[in-house]
Amino acid sequence: MIELRNRVFVRGAKPSARLALTFDRRTKTRQRATLEGGEEVAILLPRGEVLRGGDIVAASDGRLIEVIASPEAVLHITCDSPRQLATAAYHLGNRHVPVEVGDGYLRIAADHVLEEMLRGLGATIEPMSAAFEPEGGAYGGGHQHGDDHDHDHDHHHDHDHPHDHAHDEHCDHGHGPPVHPARIHHFGKKE
């Protein structure tokens, strides 16, 4: 079985095969997958890597493989005003939800609980099947969950404000030191 170990950053690279994966699968650095032609491959990327649609990876047999962001069930979120959209983004970010930010819209993986919350905030939700390319972590690395953790992680937060952590206790949040809400003013700048 061929192995995919490195992304390639070469202009004009001509891939000879394609690998279509959902976002969740593109965050896992240790897994088996199947190329579009049916050939099985082993993905063995450096820990913390997140593949994006359009990335090129080198196979152990010398071939170049193009990564395709597979369409998946997402919620397309729009609002009547930029303020409402920012509020929706804030509440999603507070829950550490991967969010794709577009021109006048947000997208998240389909989730009926979050859909209900967003409707309560006045957002318009359109379920659809589309490629999902959420933002990367603000402090480097993606927000990872899954089977590729082989380390212990003390899940301790030193926050003095309410914070929802209703997800996998072994996640790497990728956020910096806690900032009290009173220290954030216009446009999210810290004092």
Buried (B, 14 or more C-beta within 10 A) or exposed (E): EBBBBBBEEEEEEEBEBEBBBBBBBBBBBBBEBEBEEEBEBBBEBEEBBBBBBEBBBBBBEEBBBBBBBBEBEBBBBBBEEEEBBEBBBEBBBEBBBBBBEEEEBBBBBBBEEBBEBBEEBEBEBEEEEBBBBBBBBEEEBBBBBBEBBEEEEEEEEEEEEEEEEEEEEEBBBBBEEEBEEEEEEEEEEEE
